[in-house]
Amino acid sequence: MSNIPRGKYYIQARCNQTVPLPHAFLRRTSTLDVPMLIYAPLFYQALRNLAGAARVEASPGANIAGIDFQMVPARGVTVRGRVGSAPDRNIQITLAPKDPVGRELRTQGARVNAATGEFQIPNVLPGLMS
């Protein structure tokens, strides 16, 4: 990165790819809600939360080596629900981590169907959100 000021930074790796879990009773081409594995975001040095993560000294155009991540799949869940419908309002649901440190980096949201009041947030890691 060439446009960053010199300083210490947290580095986070995210992989948005999902892997369907094998299931004996579902065809591979099924459009049903198949259980998925997801990759949890990690901060350098392989931590899920920012509290214990290492900060890396960086400067514009510097070559920093030795930053490696081992992404491990975890089982994600889908959070579904329904709110009272309000056709004249733009309702949005937000799911935020319990830990306030780094909350803005890991918040997930969903739009609400104004006609039905239904919402869905896919690929949520159990235990990390409130």
DRENKE-300749 format. One record per atom (N, C-alpha, C): x, y, z. Coordinates in steps of 0.001 Angstrom, whole numbers, plus 524288, in hexadecimal, padded with zeros to 5 digits. Layout:
XYZ...
//
This chain:
803537FB6B800008000080000800008037A804CB800008026D8082C7FC6E805DE80CAD7FBF8803B6811A37FE6D7FEC5811CF7FFCA7FC6B816A3801C77FB2381677807917FDF78136180A987FCE681334810318012C81624813247FFBA818BC8174F803C781B4A81A72806D28174381DA680BA88189281EDA80EDA815298222380C27814728275F80C2F80F9C8294A809B580E8C82E4A80914808C082F388065B807718336D80552801FC834C37FFB2800C08334D7FEFC7FC3D830C37F9DC7FABD82EC17F8877F52A830427F36D7F432830DB7F17F7EEDE8316B7F08C7ECC482BEF7F1A87E7CC82B247F0BA7E5518261B7ECA07E115826E97E8A57E1338239A7E4747DD61823F37E3EA7DA9381EBB7E34D7D56781EF37E2497D24781A3D7DC947D09681A597DA027D131815E77D48F7CF86815577D4257CC548105E7D1477C81A810A37D01F7C4E880C157CA367C43880BFE7C7B07C64D808057C1FC7C624807C57BFE77C14E804F97C3587BDCD803817C1A87B901800EC7BF0E7B564804E27BB087B2A2803397B8707AECE8068C7B9127A96D804267B8E17A571807737B9717A009805B97B4AD79D07807A17B17E79AD28040C7ACEF797E0805E17AE9D792EA808B17AC13791D580D127AD2878D0080FE97AA9B7887480D007AD447841580C9B7AACD77F9680A117A61B77DC680D377A20577C7A80A7D79D4877AAD80D0F79AFC7764B809C779A27771D980C227988876D298094C7933576DB1806AF78FD277106808A778A857713F8069A78980775D7802F478D83778DB801AD78CD777D487FE297900D77C807F93478DB077DC87F4CE790A577DAB7EFE67944E782537EFC9798A0781BD7ED0779C6A7860E7ECA879A0A78AE47EA287963578A437E6D0793CF78EB47E42678F08790CC7E70678E2678F017EBCA789987909E7EED0789C5796727F00078530798EF7EFD4784D679E7D7F12A7830C79F437F6CF782AB79B017F9BC7813079B677FF3A7857F79DFD8025B7845779F5280725788207A1CC80A9B78BFA79DA880C917902E79CE2809A579413798EB80ADC797BC79B0180F15798FF797E48131F79CCD799AB8170C7A20879AF5814797A48079F278163C7A95F7A0F8813DB7ADC17A173817D37B27D7A0D2815DB7B7297A23B818D37B8D17A796816E77BA887AAE381A7E7BC727B0118191A7C1D17B0C881B8A7C48E7B4BB819ED7C9AC7B5E381C1A7C9317BA9781FB37CA917B9D5824947CA4E7BE17828607CE887C219827297CD527C727827667D15E7CB24826B67D5747CA9A82B047DA4E7CB50829A17DE937CAE782D6D7E1E37CFD582D667E3967D15C832007E7677D5908327D7ECC67D31D833097F0BE7D5D7831207F6137D3ED831A37F7647D3DD837627F8B87D02A8392A7FADA7CB02839437F6CA7C6E183A847F3787C5C3836C87EF987C18C836F57EBC27C20583B7C7E9E27C6B383C807E6147C789840B17E0E97C95883E6D7DC9F7C7BF840F07D7757C95383F137D5E87CEBD840EB7D8417D08C8453D7D6B97D5BE8470A7DB6A7D95E847247DA417DE4E8470B7DE427E257846A97E1527E31B84BB77DF167E187850267E1757E291855427E70B7E081855B97E8317DBF0853B97ED737D9C28543A7F09F7D9DA84F417EE9B7DC6084B357F1437DC66846267F6347DFB6846477F9F67DE37843077FEE07E119842A27FE4C7E59183EBB800B17E9FF83FEC800CE7EE5A83C38805EF7EE0983931805A27EF458343980A227EEEC830BA80BCD7F46582F28810D77F56C82FAA813057FA7782E0D8132D7FAA78281D810DE7FEBF825E6810B67FF4582038811E2804E181EAA813E280574819E9814CA80A9C817A68139780A43811D28129480EAA80F4C8112080E92809C48153280BBE8066A813648080280346816CC805377FFA481A4F8012680228819F38003B8074A81D587FC6D809E581BCB7F6E58085D81FA77F3778085681EB37EDF48074D81EED7EB1E80C8981A7E7E93880E5B81A357E6998136A819577E0D38126481CF17DD9B8143781CA07D7F58134C81B437D5258185D819A77D034817E0818B77CCED81C6B813437CD5381EB680FB57CFC581BF180A487D01A81DCA807517CB9981B33806587C78381E24803B37C2E581C157FEBA7C1DB81F347FABB7C00B81C737F5C97BE9E81EE67F4697B90981D677F2927B6018211F7F08F7B0BC8202B7EAAF7B1088210D7E7C07B16781CC47E2147B1DC81D267DFB87AC7581E157DC7C7AC0A8221F7DA177A714823947D42D7A7A18231C7D1A87A40B820437CBF57A47E81FCA7C9257A343824E27C4CD7A5F7825B27C17F7A52A82A4B7BBDC7A4D5828727B8977A27582B717B3207A1F0829EE7B03D7A6FB82B137ADF97A943827137AAE17ADFE827A87A5227ACA9828187A2367B03482A5779C937AF8282ACD799D87B41782827794F67B34F826D0791CE7B7798249278E027B95F828BE78DF97BE76829A078A667C0D582D61785C77C2F782A48781227C11A82B9B77C617C2CE828F0778887C4F882CED775467C87582B22771497CA7782E9B76D4E7CDAF82BBF769ED7D00082ECB765C57D33C82CA0764E87D7CA830527644E7DC6482E1B763067E10E8312375DCA7E31C82F3975B507E65E832597566D7E8C28309D7576A7EBD382BA9754597EAFD827B27553C7ED9B822B4753C27F35F8230B756A37F67D820407559B7FC1981FE4756BC7FDB781A4C752C87FD87816D9753B47FE688114F755F7803BD80FFA75536807A08134E7572C80CD48121175C9A80DE38144F75F07809EE816C67643280AA88192C76824806DA816EF76D0F808638170A771568050781554773B98029A81A3E7721F7FDE781B9B773F17FB4282051778C77F81E81F0377CA97F86882269781607F544821C7782C37F2C3826FF7843C7EDC5826D6785BD7EAD182B7D78BAF7EA6982B8578E127EB2B83016793BE7EAB9830987950B7E6F1834F8798CC7E38A833EA79AC37DFC8837B27A0677E159838DA7A19D7E27B83DC27A6CC7E46A83F347A9647E0BB843187AE997E05C842EB7B16D7DD0E846A67B0957DECA84C487B0CB7DB0E84FE67B04F7DC3C855777B4D07DFB8857467B97A7DE9C855557BE287E180856C47BE297E6C5853F17BE357EB30856C87BE0F7F045854307C3067F195851257C76C7EEFE8525C7CC507F01884FA37CBF77EDF584A107CC717F143846447CC3D7EFA0840D07C6C97EE8F83ECF7C2DB7F057841A47BD687EF4B8402A7BC2D7F11B83A9B7BE247F5B1839277BCE87F7C7833F47BF227F46F82F8B7C3067F132830BB7C55B7EDD782CB67C2487E8D182BD57BF087E75082F987BC727E23182F3B7B6877E26282FA77B4317E6DE82F0C7AE847E74E82F527AC167E54082A467A7CF7E25182AB37A50B7E0458263279F8A7E2748263579D927E39A8219C7985D7E5D282153794FB7E30B81D5B78FF87E44681D8178C437E20F819CC787DE7E5F7818EE785FA7E61E8143D7815B7E9468131277C887E61F8147E7788B7E8EF815E07739E7E6768174C76FDA7E6FB812B976D3A7E2BD811717692C7E2D580D78764997E5DA80FCA763777EA8080DB175F727EDE480FEE75A097EB6C80FAC7590B7E82980BC9753DF7E5C280B34752E87E18080F42756F47DE5E81064756427D9ED813F4758B67DACD8194A75C777DE75819B175F487DF5081E96763987DB5981F87764AA7D7EF81BBF7689B7D3D681C6B76E157D5D781B23771F07D3BC81DF0777687D4E481CD277A977CFEA81D6177F4F7D00681B25782CE7CB7E81B5A7886F7CD6D81B3C78BA57CB7A81EE7791397CCBC81F09794247C78A81EA9796907C66481A22799427C1668197B79ED37C18881BAB7A0F27BCEE81C897A6767BC3A81DE37A8347BF23822D17A53E7BE7F826F57A6937C0D482BFD7A9937BCCE82F2B7ADFA7BE638315F7B0F87BAE4834AC7AE807BAA083A107AD287B5F883BE57AAAD7B5708410A7AE237B78C8456A7ABB77BA3C849267AE747BC0D84DC37B1347C14884D2E7B1BA7C359848757B47D7C844847BE7B0E27CCF88478D7ABDE7CC11846C87A8417D067846127A4697D09884A9F7A1EC7D52984B1F79DDB7D5C084F22799257D88084CCB
//
